């Protein structure tokens, strides 16, 4: 990612990692919708430090925040590439990114028996 280039998603700010992942008006709604879905309050000042702090520990909320953040970052990156290179598919718009991210979280959570009850709780 080059410095001092305009963000391809919002066309408003320069595109750096901090902007793309945590500040861009085109990607921030992804964080909000996913954390709302997980029923976990999202920081008003979202950044990597907050995610690191919330991901520490072995409790379910920590595990979930870590897994979700990883999936969201991946989804945002795929969405960005999709917008730049005109790809279709699972990351063509924000709703598709959210759906793909939820699918991944449910699938990965379900694969670990100790997480299944938590996944069920989110889905109900
Ligand atoms: Zn932007």
Boltz pocket constraint, residues with backbone or C-beta under 6 A from the ligand:
constraints:
  - pocket:
      binder: B
      contacts: [[A, 7], [A, 8], [A, 9], [A, 10], [A, 11], [A, 12], [A, 13], [A, 19], [A, 20], [A, 23], [A, 24], [A, 25], [A, 26]]
      max_distance: 6.0
